[in-house]
Amino acid sequence: MNMKEYIDEAESALLHTYNRYQIVWDRGDGMYMYDIEGKKYLDFVAGIAVFALGYNNKAYNDALKAQIDKVIHTSNYYYNIPAIEAAKKLKSISGMDRVFFTNSGAEAIEGALKAARKYAFLRDGHTDHEIIAMNRSFHGRTMGALSVTGNAHYREAFEPLIGNIRFADFNDFESVKEQVTDKTCAIIFETVQGEGGIYPATEEFLKNVRSLCDEKDILLILDEIQCGMGRTGYMYAWQKYGIKPDIMASAKAIGCGVPVGAFMMTERVAGRSLTSGDHGTTYGGNPLACAAISKVIDLFEELDVLNNVRETGAYMYKRLEELAARHDCITAHRGAGLMQGLECSVPVGEIINRAVERGLLLINAGTSIIRFIPPLIASKQDVDNMVKILDDCF
Ligand SMILES: *Cc1c(COP(=O)(O)O)cnc(C)c1O
């Protein structure tokens, strides 16, 4: 079958929840993806901030193949070595104390919200606790995650969602304080807002919210699903600021393509929230997924990924600043490490389409922002190649 025939088949079988690019993928290698007609694309999307190590990393592939030949699923009624190792390594890179493995980011958010409610319930026996979330946030598509997602367009048709959620403005501490009541049990936000348009939290905002939480025994939940796992040049974006969340969610790049996520918490919270029977999952923490996490974390160290993100990220920042100076329709440039965005005064869909035609993959965040979230192994040469094509598209 040719590309068109595959696409027609897809459109007659899949539920139409995405407007997809007219591309059918064959394979990936390093920073490049290849479609089934052999056309090559430089990839600054990485499967939405997932493929941190680039495609077809041999050590990663070998680790997964070796695990497949042993066992890929055991259930959570037993222990398995890949899960033990992955949990130990996640603790070490995050500084958190306890890990619960999930199958996706949204599921990690669900667990984090449940942990926060249980913590408050054990403290005062009430069942009317409130959670403060941010406008412009994105936490996933399941009912609980959607409830704390500050985008009316994603939520409206699915109301009523879970109750007692209040929204504040990101990076506006006063607006957060206004939403606090004696029922508040948690405040949740992304350390760097992703889908909402690449807005990093300011140091002042993070520190003020942290102090407020300490003062009132409110749990701080940070969503590091997109901005975590090295993307900003720190394993987790909050590590730059000298604060620590009580609960955090991680996913996307931790498995580099194997569907996996995790929520993690401090010992203090773990000792007073979810306990046996409160939460579970059939697949979460299965040996195949955990072998992936474990190998990804090892490879981050071996390949010195954080250093590369800092260097290439700073270089990309400079190159995008130059691009912004050349084109009037670019109105803002934000981000950290290899997570950056260009805001434009024109809809960016057309620009991204032109890039795709020229063999460069980019994605938007909303209608006016181009998002740059390449594999974390991107080099300065890759950035130069990207900027050259994008310049043309503008
Ligand atoms: C992608 C994303 C999610 C949802 O993760 P899924 O694996 O798609 O469920 C949640 N929060 C943020 C910040 C994300 O970028």
PDBQT file of the ligand as one rigid body, heavy atoms in Angstrom, charges set to zero:
ROOT
HETATM    1  C1  LIG A 401       1.671  15.014  28.123  1.00  0.00    +0.000 C 
HETATM    2  C2  LIG A 401       1.354  15.636  29.420  1.00  0.00    +0.000 A 
HETATM    3  C3  LIG A 401       0.461  15.033  30.332  1.00  0.00    +0.000 A 
HETATM    4  C4  LIG A 401      -0.322  13.790  29.997  1.00  0.00    +0.000 C 
HETATM    5  O1  LIG A 401       0.497  12.698  29.749  1.00  0.00    +0.000 OA
HETATM    6  P1  LIG A 401      -0.116  11.437  28.937  1.00  0.00    +0.000 P 
HETATM    7  O2  LIG A 401       1.000  10.429  28.969  1.00  0.00    +0.000 OA
HETATM    8  O3  LIG A 401      -0.445  11.930  27.570  1.00  0.00    +0.000 OA
HETATM    9  O4  LIG A 401      -1.311  10.990  29.678  1.00  0.00    +0.000 OA
HETATM   10  C5  LIG A 401       0.290  15.639  31.560  1.00  0.00    +0.000 A 
HETATM   11  N1  LIG A 401       0.942  16.764  31.888  1.00  0.00    +0.000 NA
HETATM   12  C6  LIG A 401       1.802  17.365  31.046  1.00  0.00    +0.000 A 
HETATM   13  C7  LIG A 401       2.529  18.594  31.480  1.00  0.00    +0.000 C 
HETATM   14  C8  LIG A 401       2.030  16.833  29.784  1.00  0.00    +0.000 A 
HETATM   15  O5  LIG A 401       2.856  17.455  28.932  1.00  0.00    +0.000 OA
ENDROOT
TORSDOF 0
